[in-house]
Amino acid sequence: MKEKRLVMYMHAGSGNHGCEAIVNSTCHMIKEKPVLLSYYGGEDKKYSLRELCDIRGEKSFADHKLAHVCYYLYRKLTGDEESFIRYRYGKTFREDIPLAISIGGDNYCYDNMRKDLRLANQAFVRKGTRTVLLGCSIEPELIKRPEIVADLMKYHTIIARESITFEALQRMVAQQQAGLKGLRSCDRARYNVPKVYCFPDPAFTLQKKEQPLPSGFQEGNTVGINISPMIQDNEESAGITMKNYRALIRYIVENTGLQIALIPHVVWDRNDDRKPIHELYEQFKDTGRILELPDGTCEELKGYIARCRMFIGARTHATIAAYSSLVPTLVVGYSVKARGIARDLFGTEKNYVLPVQLLRKEEDLTEAFRWLAAKEEAIRSQLAAKMPAYKEAAMQTGKEVDHLWEECSQQQRI
């Protein structure tokens, strides 16, 4: 009898430490050791996932051009689009997979990822595997698109990580159920309706590892700052993001006694936080008040962020590391995930999230930081009151996965 495997898929690699944090924290919640299908398996072995899961790097057509040509011709002749997914995931599709978890978080927000999401979901479902979309954030307008609705309705379970996405998914499910009411019960049984839950991002439970602090990092008196090329890509006025970050650093240096730590959270060549971070460091290094932190595992980076006094972050999981460590945080965001998480924590995203699309003046970020600094103690107290229950709610993701795994296993034994 084949060994049953729990699979996690749509993982882009741990060079994005948010992706690493989702897998790491989820693995610590669940009983089963999963197979992790990774686009960059080598990255995962380099960071914190080595012992937590069975890492399998996906096959790449870029490395096997003849295979790419053959599969392309096969797909043209047969119309079998899923063949590309089966090739990428290799031997996994020959194994017994009762449950497969799509762990991409906000993957549905990116145009270039939706086709692979749809095909992978479809291929697993066709194999008889239950699929789970875990820790997701999806713009509500996307959930109105027929092709996305058709894909989402194939999941057995969807776990949203914030209420904006959850409410949109609830509306989707209600509309689909209303459309099935006119059918006979035997016909309705042929249609899948996913179970939808709202649990905080698993990474709120991520453990931290405290490395020695570098020279210049004063614990409790340092502002952590993260910037990403992603928010620069979403700005509406060219160069306005960097102008705002420069103005903020200048303000902190000239008007406070705080140190500044520039903290990367994604280190891919194609999307590397260290590039804008180094540019900022070079401009202000002579002040003696600023330092660049090195790359590290998601747990190590959280260890640095947790020792900051305040945090300004662009990467979602850098801000989750700060929130969960009771560090007053301002998010420079661009999508539903930032708004939804802030709303669930504070009742509003106003003042807690500064959408990069709304940056108009180079003082906008500085003004937002001044509000954060004025409310620092109240925000810290609010996080301290909220976080224990919030982390406990995040643990429900692991309980639901364990429940589904046991349910799948029992059904197969029957």
C-alpha positions in Angstrom: 0.0 0.0 0.0 1.3 3.5 -0.9 2.2 5.8 1.9 -0.2 8.7 2.2 1.3 12.1 1.9 0.1 15.6 2.9 1.3 18.0 0.3 1.9 21.8 0.5 2.2 23.5 -2.9 2.4 26.9 -4.7 5.4 27.7 -2.4 7.7 30.2 -4.2 10.8 29.6 -2.0 12.2 30.8 1.3 14.1 33.7 -0.2 10.8 35.3 0.4 10.8 35.0 4.2 7.0 35.5 4.3 6.6 32.3 2.3 9.1 30.6 4.7 7.1 32.0 7.7 3.8 30.5 6.5 5.3 27.1 6.0 7.4 27.2 9.1 4.5 28.2 11.4 2.0 25.8 9.8 4.4 22.9 10.1 4.7 23.6 13.8 0.9 23.5 14.2 0.1 20.2 12.5 0.9 16.6 13.4 1.8 15.3 9.9 5.2 16.0 8.3 4.3 17.4 4.9 5.8 17.2 1.4 6.7 20.7 0.4 6.6 21.3 -3.4 8.9 24.3 -3.9 9.7 26.4 -6.9 13.2 27.0 -5.3 13.9 24.0 -3.2 17.5 24.9 -2.6 16.4 28.1 -0.8 14.3 26.1 1.6 17.2 23.9 2.6 19.3 27.0 3.3 16.8 28.5 5.8 14.5 27.2 8.5 12.5 24.5 6.7 15.1 21.7 6.4 13.8 19.6 9.3 10.2 20.6 9.1 9.1 19.0 5.8 10.2 16.8 3.0 11.4 19.5 0.5 11.0 18.7 -3.2 12.1 21.2 -5.8 9.7 21.5 -8.7 11.0 20.5 -12.2 11.7 23.5 -14.3 11.1 23.7 -18.0 13.9 26.3 -18.2 16.3 23.5 -17.2 14.8 21.0 -19.6 14.1 22.7 -22.9 13.4 19.4 -24.8 10.8 18.4 -22.3 9.2 21.8 -22.6 8.9 21.4 -26.4 7.4 17.9 -26.0 4.9 18.9 -23.4 4.0 22.0 -25.4 3.2 19.8 -28.4 1.4 17.3 -26.3 -0.8 20.0 -24.8 -1.5 21.5 -28.2 -2.6 18.1 -29.5 -4.7 17.0 -26.5 -5.8 20.2 -24.8 -4.4 18.7 -21.5 -3.2 21.9 -19.8 -2.7 20.1 -16.5 0.2 18.1 -18.0 2.5 21.1 -17.3 1.6 20.9 -13.6 2.0 17.1 -13.5 5.5 17.5 -15.0 6.5 20.2 -12.6 5.4 18.2 -9.5 6.9 14.9 -10.8 6.5 11.8 -8.7 4.1 13.5 -6.3 1.3 12.9 -8.8 2.1 9.1 -8.7 1.7 9.1 -4.9 -1.3 8.8 -2.6 -2.2 12.4 -1.8 -5.4 12.7 0.3 -4.9 16.4 1.1 -3.0 19.2 -0.7 -2.6 22.7 0.7 -2.1 25.7 -1.5 -0.1 28.0 0.8 0.6 31.0 -1.4 -1.2 33.6 0.8 -1.9 36.4 -1.7 -1.0 34.5 -4.8 -4.5 35.2 -6.3 -3.7 38.9 -6.3 -1.0 38.4 -9.0 -2.1 38.0 -12.7 0.9 35.8 -13.6 0.1 33.2 -10.9 -3.6 32.6 -11.4 -3.3 30.1 -14.3 -0.9 27.9 -12.3 -3.2 28.1 -9.2 -6.2 27.1 -11.3 -4.4 24.2 -13.1 -2.8 22.9 -9.9 -6.1 22.9 -8.0 -7.8 21.3 -10.9 -5.1 18.6 -11.3 -5.2 17.6 -7.6 -9.0 17.5 -7.6 -9.1 15.3 -10.7 -6.7 13.0 -8.9 -9.2 12.7 -6.1 -7.3 14.9 -3.6 -9.0 17.4 -1.3 -7.5 20.9 -1.8 -7.2 23.6 0.8 -6.4 27.3 0.1 -4.7 28.4 3.3 -4.1 31.9 4.7 -5.3 33.7 1.7 -6.0 37.3 0.9 -7.9 38.1 -2.3 -9.1 41.4 -3.5 -13.0 41.3 -3.3 -13.3 42.6 -6.9 -11.4 39.5 -8.1 -13.8 37.2 -6.3 -16.6 38.5 -8.6 -14.8 37.2 -11.8 -16.5 34.1 -13.1 -13.2 32.2 -13.9 -11.9 32.9 -10.4 -15.1 31.9 -8.8 -15.1 28.6 -10.8 -11.6 27.9 -9.5 -12.3 28.8 -5.9 -15.4 26.6 -5.8 -13.2 23.5 -6.4 -11.4 23.8 -3.1 -12.7 21.7 -0.3 -11.8 24.4 2.3 -10.7 28.0 2.1 -9.1 29.8 5.1 -8.9 33.5 4.8 -6.5 35.4 7.0 -8.4 38.6 7.3 -12.1 39.7 7.4 -12.2 41.6 4.1 -11.4 38.5 2.1 -13.5 36.3 4.3 -16.6 38.5 3.8 -16.1 38.5 0.0 -15.8 34.7 0.1 -18.9 34.3 2.1 -20.8 36.4 -0.4 -19.4 34.2 -3.2 -20.5 31.0 -1.4 -24.0 32.4 -0.7 -24.5 33.4 -4.3 -23.4 30.0 -5.5 -25.7 28.2 -3.1 -28.6 30.4 -4.1 -28.0 29.3 -7.7 -28.2 25.7 -6.8 -31.5 25.9 -5.0 -33.6 25.3 -8.1 -31.8 22.0 -8.8 -32.9 18.6 -7.5 -30.9 17.3 -4.5 -29.2 14.6 -6.7 -28.1 17.3 -9.1 -26.9 19.7 -6.3 -24.7 16.9 -4.9 -22.6 17.1 -8.0 -21.5 20.6 -7.2 -18.8 21.4 -4.6 -19.3 24.3 -2.2 -16.1 25.0 -0.1 -16.1 25.5 3.6 -14.9 29.0 4.3 -13.2 30.1 7.6 -11.4 33.2 8.8 -8.3 32.5 10.9 -5.3 34.9 11.4 -2.2 34.2 9.3 -0.3 31.2 10.8 2.9 33.4 10.9 1.5 35.3 13.9 2.6 32.2 15.9 6.1 32.1 14.4 8.8 31.6 17.0 11.7 34.1 17.1 15.4 33.4 17.3 17.5 36.2 18.8 20.9 36.6 17.2 23.5 39.0 18.8 22.6 42.6 17.9 24.9 44.4 15.6 26.7 47.5 16.6 24.4 50.5 16.5 21.2 48.5 17.2 19.9 49.7 20.5 17.2 47.4 21.8 14.0 49.3 22.6 15.4 52.5 21.0 15.6 51.5 17.3 13.1 52.0 14.5 12.9 49.1 12.2 12.4 50.0 8.5 11.6 47.7 5.6 11.1 48.8 2.0 10.4 46.6 -1.0 10.6 46.9 -4.8 7.0 45.6 -4.7 5.6 48.8 -3.3 7.8 50.8 -5.6 6.2 49.0 -8.5 2.7 50.0 -7.2 3.5 53.7 -6.7 1.5 56.1 -8.9 4.1 58.9 -8.9 7.5 57.7 -10.1 10.1 57.8 -7.3 7.7 59.0 -4.6 8.3 55.9 -2.4 12.0 56.5 -2.0 11.5 60.2 -1.5 9.2 59.4 1.4 11.6 57.0 3.0 14.5 59.5 2.7 12.3 62.2 4.2 11.4 59.8 7.1 14.9 58.9 7.9 16.0 62.5 7.7 13.2 63.4 10.2 14.2 60.6 12.6 17.9 61.6 12.5 17.2 65.3 13.0 14.3 65.2 15.5 14.7 62.1 17.7 17.3 60.1 19.5 16.3 56.9 17.8 18.5 54.5 15.9 17.4 53.1 12.5 17.7 49.5 11.4 17.0 48.6 7.7 15.6 45.1 7.6 15.2 43.0 4.4 12.4 40.4 4.2 12.7 39.2 0.6 16.1 38.5 -1.0 15.3 37.2 -4.5 17.5 38.6 -7.3 14.3 39.6 -9.2 12.7 41.2 -6.1 15.3 42.1 -3.5 14.6 44.4 -0.6 18.4 44.8 -0.1 18.7 47.0 -3.2 16.5 49.9 -2.0 17.7 49.3 1.6 21.4 49.7 0.5 20.6 52.8 -1.4 19.1 54.4 1.7 22.0 53.2 3.9 24.5 54.8 1.6 22.8 58.1 1.7 22.6 58.2 5.5 25.5 56.1 6.8 27.6 59.1 7.7 25.1 60.1 10.4 26.1 57.1 12.5 22.5 56.4 13.2 21.6 53.8 10.6 22.6 50.2 9.9 21.7 47.4 7.4 20.8 44.1 8.8 21.9 40.9 7.0 19.7 38.3 5.6 18.6 35.5 7.9 15.8 32.9 8.5 12.3 34.2 9.1 12.8 33.3 12.8 16.0 35.3 13.0 14.5 38.3 11.2 11.6 38.2 13.6 14.2 38.2 16.5 15.5 41.5 15.2 12.1 43.1 14.5 10.9 42.0 18.0 13.6 44.2 19.6 12.6 47.3 17.7 10.7 50.1 19.4 8.6 50.8 16.4 8.4 49.4 12.9 7.6 50.7 9.4 7.2 47.9 6.9 6.3 47.1 3.4 6.4 43.3 3.4 3.3 41.8 5.0 5.2 39.2 7.1 7.7 41.6 8.3 4.8 43.6 9.7 3.2 40.4 11.1 6.5 39.7 12.9 6.2 43.2 14.4 2.5 43.1 15.4 2.9 39.7 17.0 5.9 41.0 19.0 3.8 43.9 20.3 5.8 46.5 18.3 3.8 49.5 17.1 3.7 49.2 13.4 2.9 51.4 10.3 2.3 49.4 7.1 3.2 50.9 3.7 0.8 48.7 1.9 -0.7 48.2 -1.6 -3.4 45.5 -1.3 -6.2 44.0 0.7 -3.9 42.0 3.0 -2.5 45.1 4.8 -6.0 46.7 5.1 -7.7 43.5 6.3 -5.1 42.6 9.0 -5.0 46.1 10.4 -8.8 46.3 10.5 -9.0 43.0 12.4 -6.4 44.1 14.9 -7.4 47.8 15.4 -11.0 48.0 14.1 -9.7 50.3 11.3 -6.9 50.6 8.8 -6.8 54.4 9.0 -3.5 55.6 10.3 -2.2 52.0 10.6 -1.8 51.5 6.8 -0.5 54.0 4.3 -1.4 52.9 0.8 1.6 53.4 -1.5 -0.8 54.4 -4.2 -1.9 57.5 -2.1 1.6 58.9 -1.7 1.6 62.4 -3.1 4.0 64.5 -1.1 7.4 63.3 0.2 6.3 64.1 3.7 3.3 61.7 3.7 5.2 58.8 5.4 6.8 61.2 7.9 3.4 62.5 8.9 2.1 58.9 9.4 5.2 58.1 11.5 4.6 61.1 13.7 1.1 59.8 14.4 2.4 56.4 15.2 5.1 57.8 17.6 2.5 59.9 19.4 0.2 56.9 19.9 3.1 54.5 20.6 2.2 53.4 24.1 -1.6 53.1 23.4 -0.9 50.9 20.3 1.5 48.7 22.3 -1.1 48.2 25.0 -3.8 47.5 22.3 -1.6 44.8 20.8 -0.8 43.3 24.2 -4.5 43.0 24.9 -5.4 41.6 21.5 -2.5 39.3 20.7 -3.0 36.3 23.0 -6.5 35.6 21.6 -5.4 36.5 18.1 -2.6 33.9 18.2 -4.9 31.3 19.7 -7.3 31.9 16.7 -4.3 31.5 14.3 -3.8 28.1 15.8 -7.2 27.0 14.4 -5.6 26.6 11.0 -3.5 23.7 12.3 -6.5 22.2 14.0 -8.5 22.3 10.8 -5.7 20.8 8.8 -5.3 18.0 11.3 -9.1 17.4 11.2 -9.1 17.2 7.4 -6.1 14.9 7.4 -7.8 12.5 9.8 -11.1 12.7 7.9 -9.4 12.0 4.6 -7.4 9.1 6.1 -10.6 7.5 7.6 -12.5 7.8 4.4 -9.7 6.0 2.5 -9.6 3.2 5.2 -13.4 2.7 4.7 
